[in-house]
Every structure is written in structure tokens, then in C-alpha cells.
Amino acid sequence: MTAKGILKAAYRSEITPEHLYGKTQEKTLQARLSEDILEHKNQSRFYRTKPGHFFLAEFESDPEIPEEYKQRFSARRRTRDLYPEYALAIDTSFVESKHLHRFRNWTEFTAEATACNAIKYIDLKDEDNEYLPVWTFSVVKKHRDILTYRIGRYRDDRDEFANKRTIGFPCVVSSEDQTLFTSDDLGARECAFNVLLTDLDISLLAFSEEERGNHPEIVLAIHVSGEDSKPAILVVLEWSCPSWYEPTNHRLSLNDLRWMDASFTPNNIDDFEPWSVAALEALQGN
């Protein structure tokens, strides 16, 4: 059912809460359902059967339910889903004092930044140019090939990125990514692994015990900027996916999936978004 259909059924059954009001209740309900699925993944009480249509997971095994309602649809993350409440950020003046466009040792760099009190967590909604937010940019590798896909405006509506090809899965590093076990990289590897599991629609249960420890590895970090994107620190990571893994459009809900030989610069480099261009240049010069 759609969120609007769920609300109509709830009103007919007189089970809506008294505090529910407003002209866009169905949008609020759809957002709450989407957030629950995003947070709990396969453990959520709900799943999508197609865009904007939800189903109760408890009835998934009911033999009387048609098979078409048992096929889970994996929705793309919207642009706003990429932004946490508080993002890791590094003082712009500290970064510029290094006179470096590329940082080869991320842990040493962050250790020095921490010692200089140049790190804090910021609200990305604030217009603060004194600090650069830290993004992870995870590259999926299989042997010499890397996974590429095309970005839709649903996923990223920035003009420089929409409808462009990319080699990475981006996410802002947040305060929730750092734990007692991730202090050396400030949560970058944990952030990158979580976003890969979400975007590739993979459950940890699919991995062997040995594969579960296969987190993305930090290759380098670069200072990036663009015409319609704020300057940022991009931590580029590589994840060697299991040999059994093969992405599909149905599972990923991503556009035009292709494996690309990472040994060569693509002939159509102008077809790639700016962060991919910068990452490819850095990786090939690494």
C-alpha cells in the first residue's frame, strides 16, 4: 500500500492517533517508513514492493500472499540521506597550512590535526567555511576492475554530479561512526563499510566470518572543491568485494552499472563527476 492508502485504511478503522493532523500526513508517514527501513534494513517491520509502496514483513511468508508482494525493492538513498546531523570536519586553515592537495597517510594527518585542535563536528546546515567536512568515497574493486554507475538526480541533484558517471559511494563521516575501535581513523572505515552495505544492499549474514572483517582500506585523502559543491576532504577507500558478489540493477536500484579497468584513464573522463575525476587522478598517481 502507499502511505496515502495506509492512512485512508487507518481512518476507516478509526485507529489514527489523536495528535495526527495536517495536509501532508501521507508525506510524513512515507518519510517515517523510509527512515525505519533505512535504519533497520532487513530487521525492519516494513519493506518496499516498488517505489512508494510498503508491505508488512510479518506477512512475507504467508502462502496466501501473491509472490509479487514478496519481492523487495531497494530504493536509492536520496541526497538528504547522505547528510548526518553532525559531520566530522577539519579546520580549513590547518589543511591549507600543509600546502598539500593530497594526504597519503590519513591516520597521521588526523593525529596531527587532533593535536592542533583542528578537528570538530559541525552542522552541515550552517554556512561555515572555516571547516571542511570529511566525506568517505568508497571504491568497489574486483581484481583490476572497479564498479561504476550513473548518478540520477534523485540521488544527487547537484548539477556537477547529476546524470554523471561515478566510481565511488560517498558518505559524510559523522560522530556516530567513531567508536573505541575506530579512533585511529576517526570512523572513516566504519562509515565507508556501512554505506557500502546499504547501497549495495548486502547483509552481513551473507559474509563468512573471515569476510566480515574485510573493511574498506584507506588509500589516501584529497582536498576537493567544485562549482556547486562545497569544498571538502575526500577520504578515498578501496573495498575488495567477495569473489561471489555481482551487483544487479534490481538489487542496487542504481543506473547503468559497469565494471571498469582501473589500470587506464577512461577515454570519456568528461562523463565522470568531479570527485571521481579527482579520485582517479590521485589513485593512478599513487
N, C-alpha and C positions, 0 to 999 in steps of 0.2 A: 504494500500500500504506500501511497505517497503521504507526506506529512499532513497535507490538507485532508486526505481521506481518513487518516488516523484520527484527526481532530473531529471530523464530522461523526465518525463512529462513536467517539468518546462522548460527544454532546448528546447523541441519541441515547446512549446508555446512562447518561447523567453521572459520569464518573470524572468529569473535569474538576480540578481544584478551584476553589472559590476565588483565589488570587489571580487566576489566569484571565488576562484581558488584553485589549489592543487589537489593531487592524492587521498585524502581521504575525499572528500567533504561529501560523504554519512555518514561517521562516525561522522563528526561534526554535520550534520543535525540530526542524530539519537540522539546524546547527547543533543542537544538543545530541541528537542521534549520531551525527557525523563525528562529533568530538568523542563520544563513547566508543565508537568503532575504532577511531584513530588511536585512542589511549589503550584500549584493552585488546585490540586486534581479534584473534580467534577466540578469546575469552569473553568477548562482548556478548550481551544478550540479543544483539541485533546484527544483521548483515544486509548488504545491498544485493538485490537481484538484478538491478540495472540502475542507471543514473536516476537518483531521486526517489527510488522505490526501496522500501525496507521490509524485512521479514524477521520474525522471531526465531532465534536459533533453536529454541526448545522443540520446535516442530519440524526441524530439518530431517529428522529420522522417521517421521510419521509416514507410513507406507501409503496413506490416502492422499498425501500432498503431491501434486504433479511435479515431475522432475524439473520443469522449467523454473520452479521457485527454489530449487536446491542448488542452483548454480550461483556461486558467489561472484559478485562483480567487485573488482578492486578499483576504487576511484583514485584519480590523481590527487596529490596534495595541492591545494590552492596556494597562491603566493603567500597569503597571510599565515598559512600553517607553517611556513619556514621561519617565522619570526617568534622567538620566545619573549617572555616578559622582560627578562634581564639578560643581556648579552655580554660575553667576555669582550673586553676592549683594551687597547694599548695606547698610551699617550702618543699622539702624533709627533710631538717634538722629539720624543725619545727615539722613535723609528727613524725620523729624518736625521738625527744625530749620528746614526750608524752609517749613513751615506751608502746604504745598500738597497738594491731593488729586490734582492733575493737573500733569504736566510736559510742556509743549508742545515744548520743544527737547531731545530725548533726548541728542544729542551734547554739548551744552553742559552738561547736567546730569551726565553721566558724566565729563566732563572735570573738573568741579569736585569730584565725588566722588573721582576718582583723585588729584587734588591734595591732598585732605584725608585721603588714606589710608583711605577709607571703603568700599573695594571689596576683596573677596576671593572665593575659590572655596571652597564648603562642601560637606560630605557631607550630602545631604538626609535621610539616615537618623538623623543626630544631632538631638536636640531642642535647637535653638539659635534662640532668639527675638531674639538680638541682631542678626541679619542677615536681610534679606528676599530670598528667591530671586527671580530675574528670569525671567519667562515671556514668550515671544512669543505673540501672539494674532493670527493671520493671517486677514484677511477677504478673500474672493474676490469681485471685482467684475466685472460686465459691464454697461457703460453705467451706468444708475442702480440696477441691481439687485445684491443681494448674495446669495450662496449660503447657505442654511440647511439644517440637518439635525437629526435627533433622536438623542440620545446613549443608547446602551444600557449596561447595567451591565457588559457585557464590556469596554467601552471606558473607562468611568469609573464606579466603584462608590460614589462619594460621594453621599450622599442628596440634597444640593442640586443635583447635576448629572445623576444617572442618570434616564433617560427624559424629560429636559427638551430643549427645542429650543435650538440654539446657532447663532451666526453666525461662529464662529471655529475655527481649527485651532491648538490650543495645543501648546507645547513649551518645556521648560526650556532656557535658554541655558547651554551648557557650555563648558569650557575648550577643547574641540576646535573650537568654532565661530569662535574668534578666530584670524585669520591676519595676515600682513603687510598684506593688502589690506582688512582689516575693523577696524582699530584705532580708527577714529573712532566706531563704534557698538558696539564690544566683541563683534561677531559676531552681532548680533541679526538683521540682514537675511539673512545666510547661513543661520542657524538656521531662519528662517521659510521661506526658499525650499526648503531640504532637506525640511522637514516637509510642505510642500505637494506636492512631487514624490512623496513617499512615500504620503501619504494620498489624493492624487488619482490615484495610480498612473499618473504620466506620466513618460516617459523624455525626457531632454534631446535625444535624437536626433529627437524629434518636432517640435522647435522649429527655426525658421530661425535663421541666425546673428544676425539683429537681435533676434529674440525671446528668445534665450538670455540676453541682458543685462537682460531685464526682471525684475529682482528686486523683491520687495515693498518699498514705501516706508513708512517710519515716519511715522505721523501724530501720535501722542502717546503718553504713558505715564501710567498711573494706579496709585494705591495701592489695592489691593483686599483684602478680608477676608471671612470668612463663618463660618457656624456650625460646619461640619465641614471647612473648608479653611483651611489656614494663611494668614496674611497674606502678600502677595506684591506685587511690582512687575509690572504687566502692560503690556508694550510692544505697542501696537496698530498693526498694519501693514495696508496695503491692497495687494492684488495685482490688477492689471488683467489678467485672463486673455486669451489669444488669442481672436480672434473665432470661430475654428473649434472651440473647446473647448466641449463639452457633457457634463456628468457623467452617469453612469448608475449605477443601483443595482448592476448586475453588476460594474462595474469598481471602484466605491468600497467596496462592502460596507458602506455607511452607510444609515441609516434615513430614510425619508420626506424625500427631497431636494426642495427647493423654492427658486426664486428669489424674493426679496422686495424690494420697492421701498424703498430706503434713505432716501427723502425723508420718510417718515412713520413715526411710532412705531406699532408693531403694536398692534392692539386687544387681542390676547391676550398682553400683555407678561409676565403671571404664568406663562406657559407656557415662558418662557426661563430658562436657568440664570443665576446671579448675575453671572458675568463678562460675559456677553452684554448683560445689562441695563446694567451699568456702562459697557461699551464703546459701546452705542447712545446712551446719555445723553451721553457725552463727545463722540462723533462729531457728534451733531446740535447740540451746543452749541459745536462747534469753529469 
